[in-house]
Amino acid sequence: MSSIVSVHSLTKTYANGFQALKGVDLEIRQGEILALLGPNGAGKTTLISIICGLSMPSSGQVLVGGHDVVSQFRKTRRLIGLVPQELTTDQFETVWNTVSFSRGLHGEKSNPALIERILKDLSLWEKRDNKLRELSGGMKRRVLIAKALAHEPRVLFLDEPTAGVDVELRRGMWTAIDRLRETGVTVILTTHYIEEAEEMADRIGVIRAGELLLVEEKKALMDKLGRKQLRLELKAPLAVLPQSLGALGVSLTPDGRQLVHEYGNGAGDGRIGQVLATVEAEGIAFTDLSTRQSSLEDIFVSLVGARA
Ligand SMILES: Nc1ncnc2c1ncn2[C@@H]1O[C@H](COP(=O)(O)OP(=O)(O)OP(=O)(O)O)[C@@H](O)[C@H]1O
């Protein structure tokens, strides 16, 4: 798959001397949904601002659609839609006008059929004649996306698309964003909700302190870094862990009521049989057995040592 955005050795040092990006390399593939995760202050907004041409890099290069974001700003800006967190447009304007004006601002000829399709895709068609102030929070956020799409960008940046939005609306946003993918738009989103990245992204990038720690297919990341856990609920508490089980890496919870065995997603799974056979050989009775797979959140916490 070809890259729509290429970031090479990108650094950014702010005027006060703070180094917000320390040599980032990133290839964003055409048509993918990439989620950028990172704790507060990691550099996500700085990275997006430079790609969108809103902030100057200190060194390195960013290409969008093969054009340099600094020397060919007008060409790259044309290819990009940016969805900010807050709606700053006139609250007394209608949905239709707001989205149509946005297309005009980019110097594009009016195209009512396109605006109609965008509004329908984002489930805003029924509200086209409503003023923005008459919309719910979730609808206002969808208007932001519609505005960013009005000039037909090939890459859409969403900065925290569902921050502060309730769970139901968040799901609605996910559906709307997922539908965009079908139209071939590349989507890059920053999020503090790991569940959001887990649900939506094809690939996940993790940023910490100005460095891109990794960019991986979501599934590969979970397979590689994910862990599984087997828990046995014991019929009677154990005072000490039998050595035979300890040797297999099994541990006993402090209350003596559960045996816990952690293993990787890939190799080593064969040990489960050995663990269960040893439990039986030791004459330990259990009342329940459960397994749990680590979530993206567990992986993220182990990578950056903090919740996003
Ligand atoms: N104009 C500026 N001058 C100096 N430092 C800045 C400036 N803008 C951002 N920074 C610093 O750069 C670092 C990265 O900020 P950035 O906004 O890119 O982080 P972020 O990952 O988007 O964080 P958040 O998740 O909180 O939005 C932070 O330490 C921030 O304080």
Ligand as a Chemical Component Dictionary entry (heavy atoms), coordinates in Angstrom:
data_LIG
# 
_chem_comp.id                   LIG 
_chem_comp.type                 NON-POLYMER 
_chem_comp.pdbx_formal_charge   0 
_chem_comp.three_letter_code    LIG 
# 
loop_
_chem_comp_atom.comp_id 
_chem_comp_atom.atom_id 
_chem_comp_atom.alt_atom_id 
_chem_comp_atom.type_symbol 
_chem_comp_atom.charge 
_chem_comp_atom.model_Cartn_x 
_chem_comp_atom.model_Cartn_y 
_chem_comp_atom.model_Cartn_z 
_chem_comp_atom.pdbx_ordinal 
LIG N1  N1  N 0 4.078  26.762 21.790 1  
LIG C1  C1  C 0 4.738  25.978 22.632 2  
LIG N2  N2  N 0 5.849  26.394 23.264 3  
LIG C2  C2  C 0 6.530  25.582 24.096 4  
LIG N3  N3  N 0 6.194  24.297 24.365 5  
LIG C3  C3  C 0 5.085  23.826 23.769 6  
LIG C4  C4  C 0 4.304  24.620 22.871 7  
LIG N4  N4  N 0 3.279  23.876 22.436 8  
LIG C5  C5  C 0 3.410  22.663 23.020 9  
LIG N5  N5  N 0 4.496  22.629 23.829 10 
LIG C6  C6  C 0 4.976  21.493 24.626 11 
LIG O1  O1  O 0 5.270  20.414 23.756 12 
LIG C7  C7  C 0 4.897  19.166 24.353 13 
LIG C8  C8  C 0 3.977  18.404 23.403 14 
LIG O2  O2  O 0 2.726  19.087 23.322 15 
LIG P1  P1  P 0 1.537  18.533 22.419 16 
LIG O3  O3  O 0 0.418  19.517 22.522 17 
LIG O4  O4  O 0 2.056  18.202 21.088 18 
LIG O5  O5  O 0 1.170  17.194 23.198 19 
LIG P2  P2  P 0 -0.059 16.185 23.028 20 
LIG O6  O6  O 0 0.537  14.833 22.894 21 
LIG O7  O7  O 0 -0.934 16.669 21.939 22 
LIG O8  O8  O 0 -0.758 16.325 24.435 23 
LIG P3  P3  P 0 -2.314 16.234 24.859 24 
LIG O9  O9  O 0 -2.660 14.789 24.818 25 
LIG O10 O10 O 0 -2.273 16.759 26.239 26 
LIG O11 O11 O 0 -3.104 17.087 23.898 27 
LIG C9  C9  C 0 4.260  19.516 25.691 28 
LIG O12 O12 O 0 5.237  19.335 26.701 29 
LIG C10 C10 C 0 3.901  20.977 25.554 30 
LIG O13 O13 O 0 3.986  21.624 26.817 31 
# 
loop_
_chem_comp_bond.comp_id 
_chem_comp_bond.atom_id_1 
_chem_comp_bond.atom_id_2 
_chem_comp_bond.value_order 
_chem_comp_bond.pdbx_ordinal 
LIG N1  C1  SING 1  
LIG C1  N2  SING 2  
LIG C1  C4  DOUB 3  
LIG N2  C2  DOUB 4  
LIG C2  N3  SING 5  
LIG N3  C3  DOUB 6  
LIG C3  C4  SING 7  
LIG C3  N5  SING 8  
LIG C4  N4  SING 9  
LIG N4  C5  DOUB 10 
LIG C5  N5  SING 11 
LIG N5  C6  SING 12 
LIG C6  O1  SING 13 
LIG C6  C10 SING 14 
LIG O1  C7  SING 15 
LIG C7  C8  SING 16 
LIG C7  C9  SING 17 
LIG C8  O2  SING 18 
LIG O2  P1  SING 19 
LIG P1  O3  DOUB 20 
LIG P1  O4  SING 21 
LIG P1  O5  SING 22 
LIG O5  P2  SING 23 
LIG P2  O6  DOUB 24 
LIG P2  O7  SING 25 
LIG P2  O8  SING 26 
LIG O8  P3  SING 27 
LIG P3  O9  DOUB 28 
LIG P3  O10 SING 29 
LIG P3  O11 SING 30 
LIG C9  O12 SING 31 
LIG C9  C10 SING 32 
LIG C10 O13 SING 33 
# 
